[in-house]
Amino acid sequence: MPTAIELAEQFQASLVGEASIAFRGLAPLEQAQADQISFLSNPLYRQQANNSAAGALIVSKTDLDFLQASPGIHSAKRVYFLAQNPYAMFARMAQHFARISAPIYAPGVHPSAVIDPTAIIPSSCHIGPFVQIGPDVKLGERVCILAGSSISRACAIGADTVIYPHVSIYYGSMIGERCTIHSGVVIGADGFGFAPDFSATGGEWVKIPQTGSVTIGNDVEIGASTTIDRGAMNNTVIGSGTKIDNQVQIAHNVVIGNCCVVAGCAAISGSTKIGNFCIIGGAANFAGHLTIADRTTISGNTSIIRSITEPGQHYTGVYPSMLHSVWEKNAAILRGLDKIRQRLRLLEKDSNTKS
């Protein structure tokens, strides 16, 4: 188990307390024990932190001053890691402990895997049972592809990327280094493109060939059952450092910038361009062909139908929940707003006439 001083040096934190104490992992404030680390990033939880049995806390200087001014029953032997951003340092330490306890996938190819002879597979890769790898695929060092996944022809996957079971990656997709792709993800399926050709006597929807691809940067995580469609002619692009939750739909020719986060069940229509460092809440949805400025935040369940050009804005378009009987009254008022507006205009006109 790593000691306090080893962790402090690794994560560039200032250490307050006994340097030789070892820790086995992290835990929430209310559950942490003497050999575990927790964190405090919200002043509302200061009292809970004071009462916590955690052997170490990741805190800011302001929170440390408060805790030391009113020590709890477990404070005497506690270690503190000082950080500018305690939440981010907690996440990095959690990654460290997760790597220690994570399953180790030994290099090698399972006998049931089917690999085209033209594929380039370094000896450091792990290829699991019933994996299919097509012609001209190129894998980087230490790529791990788990059971039942399919990598179609001419795909490239960067070093240290992990692909969990039953992922489908269509032809020509490009995936960067250190990515994590969870089960059920589909990358590079056809975008939803059809041209209408109808007359009075009938017609059809004419399929537009989706001849683009998907390009995914480094350090991207894609949640379970998410779909990322290939472009119609240009590529669909996911920028480096972006994190995508479960069951997200990303349509053809979408471009998402670097270090964005997209929460579950969001849907982004075709050819929408999202800037860098954007935050998209769960079940948010976007009309097609929009441009969203850098550092935009979209609240959950919000529908975006126009481009957003000013960076750093926060948009919300959903009413909080309420009693159904109250909602019915409000809905009735909303339905009558146009009539109310017309009456106000008539009153204003009458008033102007009389004056």
Secondary structure, 3 states (H helix, E strand, C coil): CCEHHHHHHHCCCEEECCCCCECCEECCCCCCCCCEEEECCCHHHHHHHHHCCCCEEEECHHHHHHHHHCCCCCCCCCEEEECCCHHHHHHHHHHHHHHHHCCCCCCEECCCCEECCCCECCCCCEECCCCEECCCCEECCCCEECCCCEECCCCEECCCCEECCCCEECCCCEECCCCEECCCCEEEECCCCEEEEEECCEEEEEECCCCCCEEECCCCEECCCCEEECCCCCCEEECCCCEECCCCEECCCCEECCCCEECCCCEECCCCEECCCCEECCCCEECCCCEECCCCEECCCCEECCCECCCCCEECCCCCCCCHHHHHHHHHHHHCHHHHHHHHHHHHHHHHHHC
